[in-house]
């Protein structure tokens, strides 16, 4: 696999656990999925979120690479946060864990932020109008927003779209 292909998969977080992070129980894992739908210069991809901490940026060392010259090497950080109901969500912070902000900042739902607890369907823009963005999804098993209607056809890819040439239908 090339560097570009391997960078599309997150690396497992190290074993250090910040004290305010939540270890999800098996029940909460089975109840929800957390996804980040990333759009950058390389296209669109889905990143499943399950680790405690993710670094996002242009650097090959980032857990989630963002391909754009307008994105900082370490543009943002995602941290898993425990919620009162026993589930969790992710908090996005501008820059790295050492407090160094990115050059061009981040916007969540159109507002510039330094840190923000993400909610389902929040839209994150990296570097303003650079075209690099992500949408956060917190999905329950019964949530059908990202499920394919091709379930009956046996397709394993929920985003698999089969295109049919109209000339084939004209008979």
N, CA, C and O of each residue as an XYZ file, in Angstrom:
684
protein
N       0.830     -1.175      0.000
C       0.000      0.000      0.000
C       0.876      1.241      0.000
O       1.926      1.261      0.643
N       0.460      2.257     -0.704
C       1.230      3.494     -0.744
C       1.014      4.283      0.538
O       0.103      3.986      1.311
N       1.854      5.289      0.762
C       1.735      6.159      1.934
C       0.357      6.804      1.972
O      -0.251      6.903      3.038
N      -0.142      7.244      0.815
C      -1.450      7.893      0.749
C      -2.540      6.936      1.181
O      -3.438      7.324      1.928
N      -2.482      5.695      0.728
C      -3.512      4.722      1.078
C      -3.478      4.384      2.562
O      -4.522      4.310      3.209
N      -2.280      4.178      3.103
C      -2.195      3.808      4.508
C      -2.550      4.965      5.416
O      -3.007      4.734      6.535
N      -2.358      6.208      4.982
C      -2.660      7.352      5.831
C      -4.153      7.576      5.965
O      -4.580      8.372      6.801
N      -4.948      6.901      5.171
C      -6.394      7.073      5.257
C      -6.993      6.300      6.426
O      -8.179      6.450      6.719
N      -6.204      5.487      7.089
C      -6.674      4.726      8.227
C      -6.040      5.314      9.470
O      -4.852      5.639      9.474
N      -6.829      5.453     10.524
C      -6.261      6.019     11.744
C      -5.351      5.006     12.411
O      -5.524      3.794     12.280
N      -4.379      5.539     13.126
C      -3.491      4.701     13.906
C      -4.103      4.540     15.291
O      -4.744      5.471     15.780
N      -3.933      3.416     15.927
C      -4.485      3.265     17.261
C      -3.829      4.257     18.213
O      -2.637      4.546     18.104
N      -4.611      4.768     19.134
C      -4.079      5.711     20.112
C      -3.125      4.971     21.037
O      -3.221      3.757     21.215
N      -2.191      5.740     21.629
C      -1.263      5.106     22.556
C      -2.016      4.684     23.813
O      -3.192      5.009     23.971
N      -1.350      3.972     24.695
C      -2.020      3.426     25.866
C      -2.229      4.434     26.977
O      -2.883      4.109     27.969
N      -1.697      5.657     26.854
C      -1.909      6.645     27.898
C      -3.347      7.132     27.837
O      -3.855      7.467     26.767
N      -3.996      7.169     28.988
C      -5.397      7.563     29.062
C      -5.515      8.827     29.892
O      -5.344      8.772     31.110
N      -5.805      9.980     29.264
C      -6.048     11.175     30.063
C      -7.193     10.902     31.038
O      -8.136     10.182     30.709
N      -7.107     11.483     32.243
C      -8.044     11.119     33.302
C      -9.495     11.488     33.020
O     -10.392     10.886     33.611
N      -9.769     12.471     32.123
C     -11.157     12.860     31.877
C     -11.777     12.128     30.690
O     -12.894     12.452     30.285
N     -11.076     11.153     30.132
C     -11.622     10.413     29.000
C     -12.381      9.188     29.484
O     -12.096      8.644     30.551
N     -13.322      8.775     28.707
C     -14.235      7.694     29.067
C     -13.891      6.433     28.297
O     -13.670      6.477     27.087
N     -13.846      5.338     28.981
C     -13.716      4.047     28.321
C     -15.136      3.556     28.086
O     -15.828      3.234     29.052
N     -15.599      3.487     26.838
C     -16.990      3.098     26.621
C     -17.236      1.658     27.055
O     -16.380      0.786     26.902
N     -18.419      1.436     27.597
C     -18.782      0.075     27.974
C     -19.198     -0.677     26.722
O     -19.433     -0.077     25.673
N     -19.287     -1.997     26.842
C     -19.730     -2.787     25.693
C     -21.128     -2.367     25.268
O     -21.446     -2.381     24.079
N     -21.966     -1.993     26.232
C     -23.337     -1.593     25.905
C     -23.347     -0.325     25.070
O     -24.076     -0.248     24.081
N     -22.541      0.689     25.452
C     -22.551      1.928     24.679
C     -21.902      1.725     23.319
O     -22.294      2.371     22.347
N     -20.910      0.833     23.232
C     -20.312      0.531     21.930
C     -21.348     -0.057     20.985
O     -21.392      0.288     19.804
N     -22.193     -0.962     21.519
C     -23.188     -1.615     20.685
C     -24.302     -0.650     20.305
O     -24.972     -0.851     19.292
N     -24.508      0.390     21.100
C     -25.605      1.311     20.860
C     -25.278      2.352     19.804
O     -26.174      2.768     19.069
N     -24.058      2.779     19.702
C     -23.733      3.907     18.835
C     -22.489      3.668     18.000
O     -21.611      2.880     18.352
N     -22.446      4.375     16.885
C     -21.243      4.452     16.063
C     -20.923      5.927     15.896
O     -21.822      6.753     15.740
N     -19.651      6.249     15.930
C     -19.208      7.621     15.728
C     -18.385      7.648     14.448
O     -17.428      6.889     14.301
N     -18.760      8.522     13.525
C     -18.106      8.604     12.221
C     -17.758     10.041     11.896
O     -18.430     10.978     12.327
N     -16.695     10.194     11.130
C     -16.321     11.488     10.587
C     -16.272     11.324      9.075
O     -15.489     10.527      8.558
N     -17.101     12.073      8.371
C     -17.110     12.066      6.911
C     -16.219     13.219      6.471
O     -16.599     14.384      6.589
N     -15.026     12.893      5.961
C     -14.002     13.887      5.629
C     -14.012     14.172      4.136
O     -14.094     13.253      3.320
N     -13.929     15.453      3.782
C     -13.824     15.896      2.382
C     -12.579     16.774      2.283
O     -12.469     17.782      2.982
N     -11.633     16.387      1.405
C     -10.431     17.195      1.199
C      -9.979     17.072     -0.248
O     -10.748     16.619     -1.095
N      -8.751     17.467     -0.543
C      -8.249     17.435     -1.921
C      -8.160     16.025     -2.501
O      -8.090     15.866     -3.720
N      -8.161     15.010     -1.653
C      -8.097     13.611     -2.097
C      -9.484     13.014     -2.317
O      -9.599     11.893     -2.813
N     -10.528     13.739     -1.960
C     -11.892     13.238     -2.117
C     -12.600     13.109     -0.790
O     -12.293     13.812      0.172
N     -13.555     12.196     -0.756
C     -14.391     11.993      0.427
C     -14.139     10.598      0.978
O     -13.986      9.636      0.225
N     -14.097     10.502      2.319
C     -13.905      9.206      2.959
C     -14.547      9.215      4.344
O     -14.730     10.264      4.962
N     -14.874      8.036      4.800
C     -15.481      7.872      6.119
C     -14.425      7.346      7.075
O     -13.718      6.385      6.772
N     -14.327      7.990      8.235
C     -13.393      7.561      9.264
C     -14.203      7.150     10.492
O     -14.817      8.003     11.132
N     -14.215      5.857     10.835
C     -14.888      5.438     12.067
C     -14.081      5.935     13.267
O     -12.854      5.830     13.276
N     -14.757      6.467     14.266
C     -14.088      6.986     15.459
C     -14.337      6.039     16.625
O     -15.484      5.759     16.974
N     -13.256      5.548     17.225
C     -13.395      4.714     18.411
C     -12.239      4.892     19.386
O     -12.314      4.419     20.520
N     -11.186      5.556     18.973
C     -10.036      5.783     19.847
C     -10.306      6.966     20.780
O     -11.265      7.714     20.591
N      -9.459      7.118     21.771
C      -9.610      8.194     22.750
C      -9.208      9.549     22.187
O      -9.861     10.557     22.457
N      -8.133      9.574     21.406
C      -7.601     10.840     20.894
C      -7.191     10.653     19.439
O      -6.638      9.619     19.064
N      -7.471     11.670     18.625
C      -7.038     11.688     17.224
C      -6.387     13.031     16.929
O      -6.868     14.077     17.363
N      -5.292     12.987     16.188
C      -4.714     14.212     15.646
C      -5.163     14.314     14.189
O      -5.192     13.317     13.469
N      -5.512     15.530     13.763
C      -5.959     15.772     12.390
C      -5.065     16.832     11.778
O      -4.815     17.867     12.397
N      -4.581     16.587     10.574
C      -3.744     17.576      9.914
C      -3.057     17.017      8.691
O      -3.312     15.893      8.258
N      -2.181     17.833      8.149
C      -1.473     17.506      6.911
C      -0.311     16.543      7.137
O       0.085     15.835      6.211
N       0.230     16.505      8.321
C       1.404     15.679      8.612
C       1.106     14.191      8.445
O       0.030     13.725      8.817
N       2.067     13.440      7.879
C       1.901     11.983      7.789
C       1.795     11.326      9.167
O       1.335     10.189      9.274
N       2.215     12.031     10.220
C       2.135     11.493     11.577
C       0.754     11.646     12.206
O       0.508     11.100     13.281
N      -0.143     12.372     11.563
C      -1.492     12.565     12.104
C      -2.310     11.286     11.969
O      -2.141     10.522     11.019
N      -3.188     11.071     12.924
C      -4.075      9.906     12.886
C      -5.050     10.002     11.724
O      -5.328      9.007     11.056
N      -5.572     11.205     11.482
C      -6.482     11.451     10.363
C      -5.844     12.526      9.500
O      -5.782     13.694      9.882
N      -5.369     12.114      8.328
C      -4.699     13.065      7.428
C      -5.711     13.882      6.662
O      -6.720     13.368      6.180
N      -5.420     15.172      6.560
C      -6.219     16.103      5.775
C      -5.337     16.593      4.641
O      -4.304     17.218      4.879
N      -5.740     16.314      3.414
C      -4.918     16.614      2.256
C      -5.302     17.968      1.674
O      -6.275     18.082      0.929
N      -4.526     18.992      2.021
C      -4.692     20.343      1.490
C      -3.511     21.178      1.950
O      -3.033     21.033      3.074
N      -3.049     22.049      1.073
C      -1.934     22.917      1.460
C      -2.379     24.002      2.441
O      -1.532     24.674      3.031
N      -3.685     24.188      2.629
C      -4.197     25.200      3.549
C      -4.384     24.673      4.966
O      -4.746     25.429      5.868
N      -4.142     23.396      5.164
C      -4.300     22.760      6.467
C      -2.942     22.716      7.156
O      -1.926     22.438      6.520
N      -2.928     22.991      8.457
C      -1.691     22.930      9.241
C      -1.242     21.484      9.414
O      -2.031     20.550      9.271
N       0.052     21.318      9.726
C       0.576     19.973      9.983
C      -0.240     19.270     11.064
O      -0.620     18.111     10.895
N      -0.509     19.952     12.164
C      -1.380     19.441     13.237
C      -2.486     20.478     13.388
O      -2.363     21.419     14.172
N      -3.558     20.300     12.639
C      -4.594     21.327     12.549
C      -5.596     21.267     13.700
O      -6.028     22.308     14.196
N      -5.967     20.069     14.126
C      -6.975     19.927     15.181
C      -6.764     18.617     15.928
O      -6.018     17.739     15.494
N      -7.444     18.514     17.065
C      -7.398     17.312     17.889
C      -8.823     16.928     18.264
O      -9.632     17.786     18.615
N      -9.124     15.645     18.189
C     -10.403     15.106     18.668
C     -10.132     14.318     19.939
O      -9.207     13.507     19.985
N     -10.943     14.557     20.982
C     -10.828     13.796     22.234
C     -12.189     13.232     22.593
O     -13.207     13.916     22.491
N     -12.194     11.991     23.011
C     -13.435     11.345     23.434
C     -13.805     11.867     24.823
O     -12.962     11.933     25.718
N     -15.073     12.235     24.989
C     -15.563     12.816     26.239
C     -16.745     11.992     26.748
O     -17.655     11.668     25.984
N     -16.729     11.656     28.032
C     -17.832     10.912     28.643
C     -19.027     11.831     28.857
O     -18.873     12.989     29.248
N     -20.217     11.304     28.597
C     -21.455     12.041     28.836
C     -22.163     11.463     30.061
O     -21.883     10.339     30.476
N     -23.074     12.236     30.629
C     -23.773     11.821     31.851
C     -24.571     10.535     31.687
O     -24.752      9.795     32.653
N     -25.050     10.258     30.478
C     -25.882      9.066     30.257
C     -25.061      7.788     30.036
O     -25.623      6.734     29.739
N     -23.738      7.882     30.182
C     -22.879      6.715     30.006
C     -22.333      6.553     28.601
O     -21.458      5.719     28.367
N     -22.837      7.341     27.664
C     -22.312      7.297     26.296
C     -21.164      8.308     26.183
O     -20.700      8.841     27.191
N     -20.721      8.560     24.983
C     -19.647      9.524     24.789
C     -19.841     10.268     23.477
O     -20.628      9.873     22.617
N     -19.098     11.352     23.354
C     -19.041     12.102     22.104
C     -17.586     12.532     21.925
O     -16.722     12.143     22.711
N     -17.322     13.313     20.917
C     -15.971     13.813     20.685
C     -15.950     15.328     20.771
O     -16.874     16.011     20.328
N     -14.876     15.834     21.352
C     -14.641     17.272     21.438
C     -13.530     17.594     20.450
O     -12.490     16.935     20.442
N     -13.750     18.611     19.615
C     -12.717     19.025     18.672
C     -12.047     20.281     19.209
O     -12.716     21.193     19.695
N     -10.726     20.321     19.119
C      -9.945     21.463     19.584
C      -9.038     21.933     18.463
O      -8.426     21.121     17.768
N      -8.952     23.229     18.290
C      -8.057     23.803     17.297
C      -6.620     23.565     17.739
O      -6.270     23.858     18.882
N      -5.788     23.039     16.853
C      -4.377     22.838     17.145
C      -4.084     21.503     17.796
O      -4.835     20.537     17.658
N      -2.961     21.474     18.517
C      -2.514     20.218     19.123
C      -2.796     20.193     20.624
O      -3.293     21.171     21.181
N      -2.479     19.079     21.274
C      -2.742     18.931     22.711
C      -1.835     19.803     23.574
O      -2.102     19.990     24.761
N      -0.775     20.332     22.990
C       0.114     21.215     23.735
C      -0.380     22.665     23.718
O       0.268     23.541     24.292
N      -1.512     22.926     23.071
C      -2.093     24.268     23.067
C      -1.689     25.146     21.902
O      -2.100     26.304     21.841
N      -0.897     24.631     20.974
C      -0.504     25.423     19.809
C      -1.633     25.384     18.784
O      -1.952     24.316     18.261
N      -2.252     26.551     18.483
C      -3.370     26.567     17.529
C      -2.895     26.397     16.091
O      -1.722     26.599     15.778
N      -3.830     26.022     15.226
C      -3.524     25.926     13.796
C      -3.367     27.331     13.225
O      -3.765     28.312     13.853
N      -2.789     27.421     12.043
C      -2.584     28.719     11.399
C      -3.899     29.362     10.987
O      -4.095     30.558     11.199
N      -4.802     28.584     10.402
C      -6.029     29.148      9.831
C      -7.301     28.841     10.609
O      -8.378     29.272     10.195
N      -7.222     28.122     11.706
C      -8.374     27.891     12.561
C      -9.366     26.874     12.032
O      -9.198     26.309     10.952
N     -10.416     26.655     12.834
C     -11.510     25.768     12.441
C     -12.844     26.451     12.729
O     -12.969     27.264     13.645
N     -13.830     26.093     11.917
C     -15.197     26.575     12.095
C     -16.089     25.366     12.330
O     -15.950     24.347     11.653
N     -17.000     25.475     13.279
C     -18.017     24.443     13.479
C     -19.364     25.110     13.247
O     -19.725     26.069     13.930
N     -20.096     24.592     12.281
C     -21.396     25.155     11.899
C     -21.298     26.655     11.618
O     -22.193     27.426     11.967
N     -20.187     27.056     10.975
C     -20.008     28.441     10.554
C     -19.414     29.372     11.588
O     -19.217     30.552     11.297
N     -19.119     28.886     12.792
C     -18.561     29.737     13.847
C     -17.140     29.306     14.170
O     -16.857     28.119     14.331
N     -16.248     30.292     14.262
C     -14.861     29.992     14.617
C     -14.812     29.590     16.087
O     -15.384     30.259     16.949
N     -14.127     28.498     16.353
C     -14.049     27.982     17.722
C     -12.613     27.604     18.070
O     -11.787     27.376     17.186
N     -12.329     27.540     19.367
C     -11.050     26.983     19.805
C     -11.266     25.560     20.320
O     -10.378     24.714     20.214
N     -12.462     25.300     20.884
C     -12.837     23.951     21.323
C     -14.357     23.854     21.294
O     -15.063     24.826     21.564
N     -14.851     22.650     20.957
C     -16.301     22.483     20.823
C     -16.653     21.013     20.979
O     -16.016     20.147     20.380
N     -17.676     20.732     21.792
C     -18.176     19.370     21.960
C     -19.117     19.065     20.802
O     -20.202     19.637     20.704
N     -18.692     18.163     19.930
C     -19.448     17.884     18.706
C     -20.770     17.184     18.992
O     -20.869     16.315     19.858
N     -21.770     17.593     18.238
C     -23.088     16.974     18.276
C     -23.350     16.343     16.916
O     -22.705     16.689     15.927
N     -24.289     15.426     16.873
C     -24.612     14.737     15.633
C     -24.883     15.728     14.505
O     -25.628     16.693     14.676
N     -24.270     15.478     13.356
C     -24.420     16.264     12.117
C     -23.728     17.619     12.142
O     -23.987     18.447     11.269
N     -22.852     17.871     13.120
C     -22.079     19.120     13.100
C     -21.148     19.125     11.901
O     -20.594     18.095     11.517
N     -20.985     20.313     11.313
C     -20.145     20.495     10.128
C     -18.894     21.274     10.528
O     -18.993     22.385     11.049
N     -17.719     20.693     10.284
C     -16.438     21.301     10.646
C     -15.719     21.727      9.378
O     -15.556     20.929      8.455
N     -15.286     22.985      9.330
C     -14.475     23.495      8.210
C     -13.068     23.752      8.734
O     -12.887     24.414      9.756
N     -12.090     23.231      8.038
C     -10.692     23.447      8.384
C     -10.159     24.539      7.468
O     -10.309     24.438      6.250
N      -9.552     25.561      8.007
C      -8.959     26.653      7.215
C      -9.998     27.456      6.450
O      -9.757     27.844      5.306
N     -11.130     27.707      7.050
C     -12.131     28.572      6.417
C     -12.669     28.015      5.123
O     -13.356     26.994      5.116
N     -12.357     28.686      4.022
C     -12.950     28.327      2.726
C     -12.045     27.449      1.872
O     -12.143     27.480      0.646
N     -11.171     26.669      2.490
C     -10.220     25.844      1.733
C     -10.871     24.640      1.069
O     -10.244     23.996      0.227
N     -12.100     24.322      1.420
C     -12.756     23.140      0.867
C     -12.500     21.885      1.667
O     -12.989     20.815      1.304
N     -11.743     21.987      2.751
C     -11.489     20.834      3.605
C     -12.504     20.878      4.742
O     -12.558     21.836      5.513
N     -13.303     19.822      4.828
C     -14.357     19.817      5.837
C     -14.598     18.401      6.341
O     -14.081     17.424      5.800
N     -15.392     18.329      7.386
C     -15.791     17.039      7.943
C     -17.175     17.197      8.549
O     -17.548     18.274      9.015
N     -17.918     16.117      8.535
C     -19.216     16.091      9.195
C     -19.180     14.957     10.204
O     -18.804     13.830      9.882
N     -19.579     15.272     11.433
C     -19.556     14.308     12.528
C     -20.922     13.637     12.644
O     -21.954     14.307     12.645
N     -20.917     12.313     12.740
C     -22.150     11.558     12.915
C     -22.053     10.702     14.172
O     -21.071      9.992     14.387
N     -23.078     10.784     14.980
C     -23.223      9.923     16.157
C     -24.475      9.104     15.899
O     -25.591      9.581     16.105
N     -24.289      7.872     15.449
C     -25.393      7.056     14.948
C     -25.801      5.965     15.918
O     -24.961      5.264     16.482
N     -27.078      5.838     16.098
C     -27.639      4.715     16.844
C     -27.912      3.601     15.834
O     -28.067      3.886     14.647
N     -27.974      2.340     16.272
C     -28.164      1.233     15.322
C     -29.385      1.392     14.424
O     -29.354      0.974     13.267
N     -30.456      1.985     14.933
C     -31.669      2.127     14.128
C     -31.609      3.324     13.176
O     -32.510      3.506     12.358
N     -30.563      4.136     13.274
C     -30.423      5.323     12.424
C     -30.125      4.885     10.998
O     -29.164      4.152     10.761
N     -30.930      5.322     10.062
C     -30.815      4.875      8.679
C     -30.182      5.919      7.764
O     -30.122      5.708      6.553
N     -29.712      7.034      8.305
C     -29.179      8.095      7.451
C     -28.031      7.644      6.569
O     -27.940      8.057      5.413
N     -27.156      6.806      7.095
C     -25.989      6.394      6.320
C     -26.072      4.943      5.864
O     -25.092      4.399      5.355
N     -27.224      4.314      6.040
C     -27.378      2.931      5.586
C     -27.859      2.918      4.149
O     -28.665      3.753      3.738
N     -27.361      1.971      3.403
C     -27.744      1.838      2.003
C     -29.058      1.088      1.877
O     -29.342      0.169      2.645
N     -29.842      1.487      0.911
C     -31.056      0.739      0.616
C     -30.726     -0.524     -0.168
O     -31.616     -1.316     -0.478
N     -29.452     -0.714     -0.489
C     -29.019     -1.896     -1.219
C     -28.844     -3.098     -0.293
O     -28.265     -4.107     -0.695
N     -29.336     -3.001      0.939
C     -29.177     -4.098      1.878
C     -29.735     -5.398      1.306
O     -29.162     -6.468      1.506
N     -30.849     -5.299      0.599
C     -31.459     -6.487      0.014
C     -30.603     -7.066     -1.100
O     -30.654     -8.269     -1.356
N     -29.818     -6.226     -1.767
C     -28.996     -6.711     -2.872
C     -27.731     -7.403     -2.385
O     -26.991     -7.981     -3.182
N     -27.477     -7.346     -1.070
C     -26.307     -8.017     -0.522
C     -25.058     -7.163     -0.545
O     -23.979     -7.667     -0.233
N     -25.155     -5.897     -0.898
C     -23.992     -5.017     -0.926
C     -23.481     -4.795      0.496
O     -24.269     -4.474      1.385
N     -22.188     -4.958      0.724
C     -21.597     -4.739      2.031
C     -21.179     -3.290      2.232
O     -20.928     -2.883      3.367
N     -21.096     -2.506      1.172
C     -20.674     -1.113      1.239
C     -21.908     -0.215      1.271
O     -22.638     -0.148      0.283
N     -22.161      0.489      2.406
C     -23.362      1.315      2.490
C     -23.338      2.500      1.539
O     -24.368      3.141      1.334
N     -22.193      2.804      0.957
C     -22.088      3.921      0.033
C     -21.864      3.465     -1.403
O     -21.512      4.269     -2.266
N     -22.066      2.180     -1.658
C     -21.913      1.636     -2.999
C     -23.099      2.072     -3.847
O     -24.247      1.764     -3.525
N     -22.824      2.779     -4.916
C     -23.866      3.232     -5.831
C     -23.571      2.616     -7.186
O     -22.500      2.827     -7.755
N     -24.514      1.863     -7.693
C     -24.350      1.251     -9.000
C     -25.003      2.147    -10.037
O     -26.195      2.441     -9.948
N     -24.231      2.578    -11.014
C     -24.743      3.429    -12.077
C     -25.126      2.564    -13.267
O     -24.396      1.647    -13.644
N     -26.270      2.862    -13.848
C     -26.761      2.103    -14.996
C     -26.790      3.024    -16.203
O     -27.347      4.120    -16.145
N     -26.194      2.579    -17.282
C     -26.196      3.333    -18.530
C     -27.633      3.396    -19.051
O     -28.255      2.351    -19.244
N     -28.184      4.616    -19.288
C     -29.565      4.732    -19.766
C     -29.826      3.984    -21.067
O     -30.957      3.560    -21.307
N     -28.811      3.810    -21.914
C     -29.014      3.108    -23.181
C     -29.374      1.642    -22.965
O     -30.017      1.034    -23.822
N     -28.970      1.064    -21.831
C     -29.301     -0.315    -21.520
C     -30.801     -0.450    -21.261
O     -31.396     -1.478    -21.585
N     -31.411      0.578    -20.684
C     -32.832      0.532    -20.351
C     -33.728      0.749    -21.561
O     -34.891      0.345    -21.550
N     -33.198      1.387    -22.611
C     -33.993      1.684    -23.802
C     -34.285      0.438    -24.627
O     -35.109      0.486    -25.539
N     -33.643     -0.646    -24.332
C     -33.889     -1.947    -24.919
C     -33.553     -2.056    -26.328
O     -33.725     -3.120    -26.923
